[in-house]
């Protein structure tokens, strides 16, 4: 039974990496926990020609987990990973080819330039963090 449940969680994580939405089959776990923010945030304000966003990683949860940003405007992304667990200490943005280790103390600043309208997903390498975490890029 344990192996079957482990397989279901693994399949769910694999589908999350492939951006295929599925309902949770085993309920919330540290690996598929939802953040308190499930709807896209309002557009991030543009300050001094860049969009500044902040996120905290607590365990396997991103707080907040979604950001709405404007296409073609640089994003300065501050990530506090001091409370991240295991693979959540590494952040990946597959569409941009980014893999960023987070420091054990303090925060990491990542600069992005969203070039295309759509979703820019991010997660840990094993997709065990907040499902659906993304930048929603608007024109």
C-alpha positions in Angstrom: 0.0 0.0 0.0 2.9 2.4 0.9 4.5 1.8 -2.5 1.2 2.5 -4.3 0.8 5.8 -2.4 4.4 6.7 -3.1 3.9 6.0 -6.8 0.8 8.3 -6.8 2.7 11.1 -5.2 5.5 10.6 -7.7 3.2 10.6 -10.7 1.5 13.8 -9.4 4.9 15.5 -9.0 5.9 14.4 -12.5 2.7 15.8 -14.0 3.3 19.0 -12.1 6.7 19.3 -13.8 5.0 18.8 -17.1 2.4 21.5 -16.2 -0.5 19.0 -16.3 -3.1 20.0 -13.7 -4.5 17.1 -11.6 -6.4 17.0 -8.4 -4.6 15.8 -5.3 -5.2 12.1 -4.8 -3.7 11.8 -1.3 -4.5 15.1 0.2 -2.1 17.8 1.2 1.4 16.7 2.1 4.6 18.7 2.5 5.3 17.8 -1.2 2.0 19.1 -2.6 1.0 21.7 0.0 -0.7 24.8 -1.3 0.3 28.2 -0.3 -2.3 30.6 1.1 -2.3 32.4 -2.2 -4.1 30.4 -4.9 -5.1 33.2 -7.3 -2.8 35.4 -9.4 -1.7 38.5 -7.6 -2.4 41.9 -9.0 0.3 43.2 -11.3 3.5 44.0 -9.5 4.2 47.8 -9.4 7.1 49.1 -11.6 9.6 51.0 -9.5 12.7 52.7 -11.1 12.1 50.7 -14.3 11.9 47.3 -12.7 9.4 45.1 -11.0 10.4 44.1 -7.5 8.9 40.9 -5.9 9.6 39.1 -2.7 9.0 35.4 -1.8 9.7 33.3 1.2 10.2 29.5 1.1 8.9 27.8 4.3 9.4 24.0 4.1 8.2 23.1 0.7 5.8 26.1 0.4 6.3 29.3 -1.6 4.7 32.4 0.0 3.4 33.9 -2.2 3.4 31.5 -5.0 2.2 33.6 -7.9 3.1 37.0 -9.3 1.6 39.0 -12.2 4.4 40.8 -14.1 4.6 42.9 -17.3 6.3 41.5 -20.3 9.6 43.2 -21.3 10.2 44.8 -17.9 13.0 43.4 -15.7 11.9 41.6 -12.5 14.1 41.7 -9.4 13.0 38.6 -7.4 14.1 38.5 -3.8 13.8 34.9 -2.4 14.3 34.1 1.3 15.1 30.4 1.5 16.4 30.3 5.1 13.4 28.1 6.1 13.4 25.9 3.0 13.6 22.1 3.3 15.6 19.7 1.2 15.2 20.2 -2.5 13.2 23.4 -1.9 16.7 25.0 -1.3 17.1 25.0 -5.1 14.9 27.0 -7.3 14.4 26.2 -11.0 12.8 28.2 -13.8 12.8 25.6 -16.6 11.6 28.0 -19.4 14.6 30.2 -18.7 17.1 27.4 -18.0 17.7 28.7 -14.5 18.8 26.6 -11.5 19.5 28.7 -8.5 20.7 27.4 -5.1 19.3 29.5 -2.2 21.5 30.5 0.7 20.9 29.0 4.1 21.0 32.5 5.6 19.4 35.7 4.1 17.9 36.0 0.7 19.0 35.6 -2.9 18.2 38.2 -5.6 17.4 36.9 -9.0 16.9 39.2 -12.1 14.6 38.0 -14.8 13.4 39.5 -18.1 10.1 38.0 -19.0 10.1 38.1 -22.8 6.8 36.3 -23.7 3.3 36.6 -22.5 2.1 33.5 -20.6 3.1 31.5 -17.5 6.7 31.2 -16.3 6.6 28.3 -13.8 9.1 27.7 -11.0 9.7 24.9 -8.5 12.3 22.8 -6.9 14.0 20.3 -9.2 11.7 17.5 -8.0 8.5 19.6 -8.2 7.8 19.0 -4.5 7.0 22.6 -3.8 3.8 24.6 -4.2 2.0 23.4 -7.3 1.2 26.0 -9.9 3.9 28.5 -8.6 4.5 30.9 -11.5 4.9 34.3 -12.9 1.9 35.3 -15.0 3.4 37.5 -17.7 1.0 40.0 -19.2 1.4 42.5 -22.0 
